[in-house]
Amino acid sequence: MTDVVIAQRGPYEVEVVAGLDYFWCRCGRSATQPFCDGTHKGSGIHPLKYHAEQSETLYFCGCKHTQSPPCCDGTHQTLP
């Protein structure tokens, strides 16, 4: 269970709130995408903590292959 699962082939639009922490799912198995629900346990893959410095709209990666986690960088467009 160490393979990353593509949760969706596009980003998740998220309104983040200044001062809050968000835990982006890296494994793709969470039922609460794009955030972690603990499903990764035992996989060796761990969520990424993102601390919002300001309130804004962000686009969290859904394919889990971004090179600028946790945000989408368009990598999903190049996946097979």
N, C-alpha and C positions, 0 to 999 in steps of 0.2 A: 504494500500500500504506500510506496514512496513516490509513485508517479503523480504528477500534477494533473488534475482534471480541469478541462476547460468548462467553466461554469456557464459562460455565455460569450458569444463572439461579438463583443462590444462592451463599452463601459457602462457602469452604473452611475447615474446622476445622483449626487448626494449633497444635501445642504448641511455643511458642518457648522458647528457652533463654537465660537472662540472659547478657549480654555478647556474644552473637552478632549478626551482621548478616544480614539477609535482603533479597533483591532481588525485590520484587513486580513481576510482569509487568503492564505497563499496556496493551500492544497486544492481548493476548488470543490471540496465536498460539503461545505457548510450549507445547511438549509436556510440560513439567514444571510445570504449573499448581499453585499460583498463582504460582510463581516463574519468573524469567527464564531462558531457555536460549540467548539471543542471537538468536533469530529476528527480533527487531525491527530488526536492522541494515539501514539504508537506508530505514527508514520515517519517520524523524524523531521517533519515539516512543521514549522511554527508560525503563528500569525505575526504580522508586522504592526507594531504600535505606531500610530500617527497621532501627533498632538496638534490640534488646530490652533494656530496663533491668531487667526481672525475668522469671523463668520463669512462664509462664501460658498459658492457652488463648486464642487470638485467632481471629477469624473474618475471613479475608482475602476481599475482594470478588472475586467470580467474573465479574460482568457488566461490570466495568471502568468503570462509570459512577458509582461512589460519590462523594459530596461530602466524604468524610472518609477519603481514601486512607491506608493500604492497606486499612483495615477496612471491612466491609460496613455500610451505613447503611440498608438496606432498599430502595434505589432499584430493584433488580431487580423489585420488585413493581409498579412503575409503567411498566415498559418495554413497548412493543407486542409 
